Amino acid sequence: MSTVRILDKTFETSITESEIKKRVKELAARLNKDMEGKNPLFLAVLNGAFIFAADLLREITIPCEISFVKLASYQGTTSTGKVKEVLGVNENLAGRTIVIIEDIVETGRTMKQMIESLGTRNPASVHICSLFVKPEKVEDELTIDYAAFSIPNDFIVGYGLDYDQQGRNLREIYTLVKD
């Protein structure tokens, strides 16, 4: 198992690049089947989901569109508990099938707020597709339609996820080593 040092913390490999790619392909296959004939609008949540969204969309074979939304709720390794929309959705969502692409669902607050906000714009349906879910931390009633990995309540970086904006470029997932 390899380790990396990011700023003042040490992380070790927990999910390999090949495991991630395999799961992303499996999610895409399910989405291709489930969303056939719906021309879904994929809404990727920046910054964390950008790599996942790019890899996922390269595996999508049905007609679709993609847009981006930027939400903020983190400082360092801790969620602030407050979700702030930094870059919003400009598309007309009325009657559309929406698939939110998220990097990680922890408490579910961000997704719940986003779904409520999108709901005011009359979409036909809204689905969540997350690379990671921390089931033991999810507080809100939330349906996560597509999830690649259920993980323990550890702090992770890599494949788009960061620690103080560092480590997003790592190809694998690394878990914080308890010092």
N, C-alpha and C positions, 0 to 999 in steps of 0.2 A: 504494500500500500504506500503510495507516495504522499508526501506532505508538501504544502506550500505555505509561505509566510506572506501575509497581507497586512500591511501596516504593523500593528502591534499584536496580531493574533496568528495562531498556527491552525491550519486546516489539513485534514487528511481525506484522501479519495474515498467516496462512499458509493457513487454510481458512475460506472464507466461510460465513455462516449458511445460504445456499441450498444449498451443497454438502453441508453436514451434514444438512439436512432431507431432501435427495434420498436420501442413503445410509441414513438411519434408515428411510425408507419402504421402501427395497429390502430391508433386513434384516427388517422387519416382514412383508413379503410372503412372504419365505422361511420365516420362523417360522410364519406362519399356515398355510402349506402343509405344512411338515414336522411340525408339532405338532397338526394337526387330529385330533380325537378323543382327545387325551391329557390335556386339562385341566392344562397345565403349571403348576408353581409357579415364578414368576420371583423370584429372590433378588437384589435390587439391593444392591450394595456401596456403603455410605455412606463418606464424604460425596461423593466425586467423581462417582459415577454417577447422582445423583438427577435431574439435568436430562435426561440421556440416557434413563433409565428412564421418566420421565414422558412424554417425547415418543414413545418406542418403544411404550409401553403404549397410548397413544391411537390407535396404528395397528394394534394387535392386535384381530382381529375374532372370534377363537375363544374359547370359555370358558377362563378362566385365573384364577390367583390371584397376588398379589404380596406379598412380605414383604421385610424389610430386615435386613442384617447390617452391622456396622461393624467394620472392620479398620483397624489403624494400622501403617504401616511407614516413614513419611517424616518427615524434619525438614528444613525449608527446601526446597532443590532436590535433596537427596540421600536415597536410600533407606538406612535403617538396616541392612537385611538381616535384620531380625527382624520377624516378623508377630505382632501382638497382637490377639486378638479382644476388642473392646470391647463389642459388642452382638451377642448370639448369635441363633440360629434356634430358635424355640419350637414350630414346626409339626411334626407327625408326617410324616416323609419316606418311610416304608416304602412301597415300591411306586410312588412318585411320579416323574414326569418333572420334573427340576429344570433350570432355565435360569438360570445365574449371569449377571447383568448387571454388567459391569465397565466402568470408564471407560477404563483403559489397562493393557495387559499389557506389562511390560518384561522383567524376568528370568524371570517365570513362577512365582517362589517363592510369592507370595501365592495364586495360583490352585491351585498344586499342593497347598499346605497345606489350602486350603479344600476341594478335592475329596477329599483323604484324610479330612478331618474329616466331611464329608457322607457319605462311603462307609460309615462305621461305623453309619449310620442306615438302611441298606438301601434306598436309592432305586432305582427301576427303571433310571434313567439320569441322568447329569449332563452338561450341555452348557455351553459358555462362549460368551457373546455379549459382545464387547468393541467399544467405539467405536474404540479405537486399539490397534495392536500395533506394537511395535518389534522386528521379526524379528532384527536383528543383535544384540540384547541378550538374547533369550530363551535361558536356560541349560538349562532342564529340558525333558524330553520332555513336550510339552503339545499336546493337540488343541484348537485354537480353532475351534469349529464355525461361528461367525458373527463376522465382523470387518468393520467399516465402512471403516477406513483402515489401511494399512500405512504407517508413517512412519519417517523417519530418527531416529537417536538424539539428538534435540534436546529441550530442556526446553520444554514448552508450558503455556499457561494458557487459561482460558475454557471456556464450556459445561460448567461443573461442576468443571473442573480448576483447581487453585490454586497460588499461590506464597505460602507462609506464611499460608494461609487467605484470601488476597486474590485477586480476579480471577475467582472462580467464576461471577459474574453476567454476564460478557461473553458476547455472543451468538455471537461468532466465535472461532476458535482463533488464538492468538498465539504465536509462537516467540520465545524469548529471543534478543536481538541480542548477539552477542559484542562486548564493548567493546574 
